[in-house]
Amino acid sequence: MDSPLTVVEALCRAAAARRAEELVACYRDSPDLRVYPEGPRWLTEGHAKVADGWRAYVRSPIGLTGVAWEDGPHVRTGTELACVNGILRLRTARGTVRLRLTWMLDRAEDGWRVVHEHGSQPAPDPYAADGWIVEEGR
């Protein structure tokens, strides 16, 4: 694929359209691929397991219907590695979910592919510090 952002946008479109093989094609076919999903798992490691996860997703009742950037995309591109990140708003059959997402991509002969993905949401008080951050900021 032509650019890191092209890969990430193709991934988002394929997720909303529930097209597993298009999703899987966005990731580097490597045992070193690492995904920190936004769901109940800490880590999905290796292309085969990431592919299995996306194939299970398209059969699930999640019902993702659209993806839109709320903040970003922010793209930094080097000669061999790139980072794409931002806050995305995911539309589902049950409402909207906001996620912080970061993708690291590498470049090889077949183009840019995701080698690391991290999705998360803010936690209310992760350090039990009694609300030390009170305002949303940048």
C-alpha positions in Angstrom: 0.0 0.0 0.0 1.2 3.5 -0.8 1.4 5.2 2.5 1.0 4.4 6.2 -2.2 6.4 6.3 -3.6 4.5 3.3 -3.1 1.3 5.2 -4.8 2.5 8.4 -7.7 4.0 6.5 -8.1 0.7 4.6 -8.1 -1.1 7.9 -10.8 1.1 9.3 -13.0 0.8 6.2 -12.6 -3.0 6.2 -13.5 -3.2 9.9 -16.7 -1.2 9.3 -17.5 -3.4 6.3 -16.6 -6.6 8.2 -14.2 -7.8 5.5 -11.8 -10.0 7.3 -9.3 -10.7 4.6 -8.9 -7.0 3.8 -8.3 -6.4 7.5 -5.7 -9.2 7.7 -3.9 -7.9 4.6 -3.1 -4.6 6.5 -0.8 -6.4 8.9 2.8 -7.6 8.4 2.8 -11.4 8.1 5.2 -11.9 11.0 5.3 -13.7 14.3 6.6 -10.4 15.8 3.3 -8.6 15.1 1.9 -7.3 18.4 -1.5 -5.9 19.0 -2.7 -4.5 22.3 -6.5 -4.6 21.7 -9.0 -2.3 23.4 -11.0 -5.4 24.6 -10.5 -7.8 27.5 -7.2 -9.3 26.3 -3.8 -7.8 27.1 -2.0 -8.9 23.9 -2.5 -10.6 20.6 0.9 -11.7 19.3 1.7 -13.0 15.8 0.0 -12.6 12.5 -1.9 -15.9 12.7 -3.5 -14.9 16.0 -4.3 -11.4 14.8 -5.9 -12.9 11.7 -7.9 -15.4 13.8 -9.1 -12.4 15.9 -10.3 -10.4 12.9 -12.0 -13.5 11.5 -13.8 -14.0 14.8 -14.8 -10.3 14.8 -16.6 -10.5 11.5 -18.8 -13.3 12.9 -19.4 -11.4 16.2 -22.4 -9.3 17.2 -20.2 -6.2 17.6 -21.9 -4.3 14.8 -19.3 -1.7 13.9 -20.9 0.6 11.3 -18.5 3.4 10.8 -15.2 4.9 11.9 -14.3 8.6 12.0 -11.3 10.6 13.2 -12.1 12.9 16.1 -8.5 13.9 16.6 -5.9 13.2 13.9 -4.8 11.4 12.0 -1.3 12.3 13.2 1.3 10.7 10.9 5.1 10.6 11.3 6.9 8.8 8.5 10.5 7.7 8.2 12.2 5.7 5.6 11.4 2.3 7.1 9.0 3.0 10.0 5.9 5.1 10.5 3.4 6.0 13.2 -0.2 6.9 12.7 -2.3 7.8 15.8 -5.3 9.7 17.0 -8.7 9.4 18.6 -11.3 7.6 16.6 -15.1 7.6 17.1 -16.5 4.1 16.3 -20.2 3.9 15.5 -21.9 0.7 16.5 -25.5 -0.6 16.5 -25.6 0.3 20.2 -24.0 3.7 20.1 -20.6 5.3 19.9 -17.2 4.3 21.3 -14.2 6.6 21.5 -10.7 5.1 21.3 -7.2 6.2 21.3 -5.4 4.2 18.6 -1.8 4.0 17.6 -0.4 2.0 14.7 3.3 1.4 13.9 4.0 0.4 10.4 7.1 -0.8 8.6 7.9 -0.7 4.9 9.0 -3.7 2.9 8.9 -4.7 -0.8 5.2 -5.2 -0.6 4.6 -1.8 0.9 3.6 -0.5 4.3 2.0 -2.9 6.8 1.0 -2.7 10.5 3.6 -4.2 12.9 2.1 -2.9 16.1 -1.3 -1.6 17.1 -2.5 -0.2 20.5 -6.1 0.7 21.3 -7.1 2.2 24.7 -9.5 4.4 26.6 -8.8 6.6 29.6 -9.2 4.9 32.9 -11.1 6.9 35.6 -8.3 6.8 38.2 -5.6 4.3 37.3 -3.2 5.2 40.0 -5.8 5.7 42.8 -4.5 9.2 43.1 -7.9 10.7 43.8 -8.5 12.4 40.5 -5.2 14.2 40.0 -6.2 15.1 36.5 -9.4 17.1 36.5 -9.5 18.6 33.0 -9.2 17.1 29.6 -6.3 18.6 27.7 -3.9 18.1 24.9 
